Amino acid sequence: MSQIHENSKVTLHFALRLEDGQVVDSTFEKTPAVLTIGDGNLPEGFEKHILGLEEGDRRTVRVEPEDAFGQQNPGNIQSFKKSQFAQTGELEAGMVVSFQDAAGAELPGVIVDVLDEQVKVDFNHPLAGKTLDFEVEILQVEAASHGH
């Protein structure tokens, strides 16, 4: 049996849950995920938990925020003038709004506070600061193909 190591191509099912059991993401009812270890598809903090596993292994590990999506960064909460949201209509906390960054890429943020003249938007990853339960079932492990 081949164990998962750097550059292994792995077919797996995974589920991410919050500590209270709420499912954030899961492939168990869908098509399994296929990824290559070390290609950046999976945060390193998750990858290290599946290194060494073999086909047929299934386990759940707890991943701390540092290994998952990082801690909340207070610098990612920014204030905007309310007039910038003229087209958005009624603003309320919890709404997701989309901005474009300097490169034109879409940057989603969540409104955290609506004041008289200002709107506070949080650009932290929604899972920042959260401890996650990462369940994984390894379906297939292939040695890395070194394409020449």
C-alpha positions as a LaTeX table, in Angstrom:
\begin{tabular}{lrrr}
\hline
Residue & $x$ (\AA) & $y$ (\AA) & $z$ (\AA) \\
\hline
Met1 & 0.00 & 0.00 & 0.00 \\
Ser2 & 1.30 & 3.42 & $-0.75$ \\
Gln3 & 1.29 & 6.02 & 1.95 \\
Ile4 & 0.51 & 9.64 & 1.28 \\
His5 & 3.60 & 11.78 & 1.02 \\
Glu6 & 4.67 & 15.00 & $-0.68$ \\
Asn7 & 3.50 & 15.02 & $-4.34$ \\
Ser8 & 1.18 & 12.01 & $-3.92$ \\
Lys9 & $-1.98$ & 12.28 & $-5.98$ \\
Val10 & $-4.83$ & 11.58 & $-3.58$ \\
Thr11 & $-8.52$ & 10.91 & $-4.15$ \\
Leu12 & $-10.43$ & 11.56 & $-0.95$ \\
His13 & $-13.64$ & 12.57 & 0.65 \\
Phe14 & $-13.47$ & 15.28 & 3.25 \\
Ala15 & $-15.75$ & 17.24 & 5.50 \\
Leu16 & $-15.06$ & 20.42 & 7.42 \\
Arg17 & $-17.19$ & 21.09 & 10.47 \\
Leu18 & $-17.28$ & 23.76 & 13.11 \\
Glu19 & $-16.84$ & 22.61 & 16.70 \\
Asp20 & $-20.63$ & 22.61 & 17.15 \\
Gly21 & $-20.98$ & 20.11 & 14.30 \\
Gln22 & $-22.20$ & 22.55 & 11.66 \\
Val23 & $-20.93$ & 21.40 & 8.26 \\
Val24 & $-18.92$ & 24.03 & 6.39 \\
Asp25 & $-18.01$ & 21.91 & 3.40 \\
Ser26 & $-18.29$ & 18.23 & 2.56 \\
Thr27 & $-17.74$ & 15.99 & $-0.44$ \\
Phe28 & $-19.14$ & 12.82 & 1.15 \\
Glu29 & $-22.43$ & 13.11 & $-0.77$ \\
Lys30 & $-20.74$ & 14.34 & $-3.92$ \\
Thr31 & $-17.78$ & 13.61 & $-6.16$ \\
Pro32 & $-14.60$ & 12.98 & $-4.20$ \\
Ala33 & $-11.84$ & 15.55 & $-4.31$ \\
Val34 & $-8.63$ & 14.81 & $-6.19$ \\
Leu35 & $-5.55$ & 16.73 & $-5.21$ \\
Thr36 & $-1.80$ & 16.59 & $-5.24$ \\
Ile37 & $-0.10$ & 17.06 & $-1.88$ \\
Gly38 & 1.95 & 20.23 & $-1.90$ \\
Asp39 & 0.16 & 21.93 & $-4.80$ \\
Gly40 & $-1.49$ & 24.45 & $-2.51$ \\
Asn41 & $-5.07$ & 23.23 & $-2.99$ \\
Leu42 & $-5.27$ & 22.24 & 0.63 \\
Pro43 & $-3.91$ & 24.49 & 3.39 \\
Glu44 & $-0.68$ & 23.05 & 4.79 \\
Gly45 & $-2.27$ & 22.65 & 8.20 \\
Phe46 & $-4.72$ & 20.17 & 6.68 \\
Glu47 & $-2.15$ & 18.42 & 4.50 \\
Lys48 & 0.06 & 17.51 & 7.41 \\
His49 & $-2.80$ & 15.52 & 8.93 \\
Ile50 & $-3.19$ & 13.27 & 5.90 \\
Leu51 & 0.50 & 12.62 & 5.26 \\
Gly52 & 1.24 & 8.98 & 6.05 \\
Leu53 & $-2.35$ & 7.82 & 5.64 \\
Glu54 & $-3.17$ & 4.95 & 3.29 \\
Glu55 & $-6.10$ & 3.97 & 1.08 \\
Gly56 & $-9.11$ & 3.10 & 3.18 \\
Asp57 & $-8.07$ & 5.22 & 6.16 \\
Arg58 & $-10.79$ & 7.40 & 7.62 \\
Arg59 & $-10.30$ & 9.77 & 10.51 \\
Thr60 & $-11.30$ & 13.08 & 11.96 \\
Val61 & $-8.73$ & 15.53 & 13.27 \\
Arg62 & $-9.16$ & 18.85 & 15.01 \\
Val63 & $-7.41$ & 21.69 & 13.23 \\
Glu64 & $-6.60$ & 24.84 & 15.19 \\
Pro65 & $-7.17$ & 28.26 & 13.55 \\
Glu66 & $-3.42$ & 28.76 & 13.04 \\
Asp67 & $-3.33$ & 25.65 & 10.85 \\
Ala68 & $-6.64$ & 26.37 & 9.15 \\
Phe69 & $-7.60$ & 29.85 & 8.00 \\
Gly70 & $-5.62$ & 31.91 & 10.50 \\
Gln71 & $-6.76$ & 34.18 & 13.24 \\
Gln72 & $-9.00$ & 37.19 & 12.73 \\
Asn73 & $-6.93$ & 40.15 & 11.62 \\
Pro74 & $-8.37$ & 43.40 & 13.01 \\
Gly75 & $-6.68$ & 45.23 & 10.12 \\
Asn76 & $-9.03$ & 43.46 & 7.73 \\
Ile77 & $-12.02$ & 45.32 & 9.13 \\
Gln78 & $-12.38$ & 48.57 & 7.22 \\
Ser79 & $-14.75$ & 51.50 & 7.25 \\
Phe80 & $-16.36$ & 52.92 & 4.13 \\
Lys81 & $-18.55$ & 55.92 & 3.52 \\
Lys82 & $-22.19$ & 54.95 & 3.33 \\
Ser83 & $-22.49$ & 56.76 & 0.00 \\
Gln84 & $-20.30$ & 54.07 & $-1.59$ \\
Phe85 & $-23.16$ & 51.63 & $-1.09$ \\
Ala86 & $-25.77$ & 53.75 & $-2.85$ \\
Gln87 & $-26.76$ & 50.93 & $-5.21$ \\
Thr88 & $-26.90$ & 48.24 & $-2.56$ \\
Gly89 & $-30.20$ & 49.26 & $-1.01$ \\
Glu90 & $-30.94$ & 48.49 & 2.62 \\
Leu91 & $-27.73$ & 47.74 & 4.49 \\
Glu92 & $-27.61$ & 45.44 & 7.46 \\
Ala93 & $-25.01$ & 43.57 & 9.47 \\
Gly94 & $-24.28$ & 40.13 & 8.09 \\
Met95 & $-24.75$ & 41.08 & 4.44 \\
Val96 & $-22.00$ & 39.99 & 2.11 \\
Val97 & $-20.79$ & 42.70 & $-0.24$ \\
Ser98 & $-18.28$ & 42.44 & $-3.02$ \\
Phe99 & $-15.49$ & 44.84 & $-3.79$ \\
Gln100 & $-12.82$ & 44.81 & $-6.42$ \\
Asp101 & $-9.26$ & 45.01 & $-5.26$ \\
Ala102 & $-6.59$ & 46.96 & $-7.11$ \\
Ala103 & $-6.03$ & 44.04 & $-9.48$ \\
Gly104 & $-9.72$ & 43.81 & $-10.31$ \\
Ala105 & $-10.16$ & 40.54 & $-8.42$ \\
Glu106 & $-13.35$ & 40.15 & $-6.45$ \\
Leu107 & $-13.00$ & 40.64 & $-2.73$ \\
Pro108 & $-15.98$ & 39.60 & $-0.63$ \\
Gly109 & $-16.57$ & 41.23 & 2.73 \\
Val110 & $-19.22$ & 41.00 & 5.40 \\
Ile111 & $-20.91$ & 44.09 & 6.80 \\
Val112 & $-20.35$ & 44.07 & 10.55 \\
Asp113 & $-21.72$ & 47.45 & 11.52 \\
Val114 & $-23.86$ & 50.13 & 9.90 \\
Leu115 & $-23.45$ & 53.58 & 11.43 \\
Asp116 & $-24.93$ & 56.93 & 10.44 \\
Glu117 & $-22.26$ & 57.84 & 7.91 \\
Gln118 & $-20.09$ & 54.77 & 7.83 \\
Val119 & $-20.26$ & 51.10 & 7.10 \\
Lys120 & $-17.77$ & 48.67 & 8.64 \\
Val121 & $-16.82$ & 45.73 & 6.47 \\
Asp122 & $-14.90$ & 42.66 & 7.59 \\
Phe123 & $-12.65$ & 41.11 & 4.93 \\
Asn124 & $-11.39$ & 38.28 & 7.13 \\
His125 & $-11.96$ & 34.76 & 5.84 \\
Pro126 & $-15.32$ & 33.61 & 7.27 \\
Leu127 & $-13.53$ & 30.72 & 8.97 \\
Ala128 & $-10.75$ & 32.85 & 10.44 \\
Gly129 & $-10.35$ & 32.26 & 14.16 \\
Lys130 & $-12.38$ & 29.06 & 14.05 \\
Thr131 & $-11.25$ & 25.62 & 15.18 \\
Leu132 & $-12.38$ & 23.05 & 12.62 \\
Asp133 & $-12.97$ & 19.32 & 12.64 \\
Phe134 & $-11.52$ & 17.86 & 9.46 \\
Glu135 & $-12.85$ & 14.43 & 8.54 \\
Val136 & $-11.12$ & 12.61 & 5.74 \\
Glu137 & $-11.54$ & 9.28 & 4.00 \\
Ile138 & $-8.71$ & 8.25 & 1.69 \\
Leu139 & $-10.05$ & 6.50 & $-1.41$ \\
Gln140 & $-6.97$ & 6.26 & $-3.61$ \\
Val141 & $-3.29$ & 7.13 & $-3.43$ \\
Glu142 & $-1.13$ & 7.34 & $-6.53$ \\
Ala143 & 2.55 & 8.08 & $-6.70$ \\
Ala144 & 3.27 & 11.45 & $-8.23$ \\
Ser145 & 3.57 & 11.39 & $-11.99$ \\
His146 & 6.72 & 13.15 & $-13.01$ \\
Gly147 & 5.66 & 14.39 & $-16.40$ \\
His148 & 8.61 & 14.93 & $-18.70$ \\
\hline
\end{tabular}
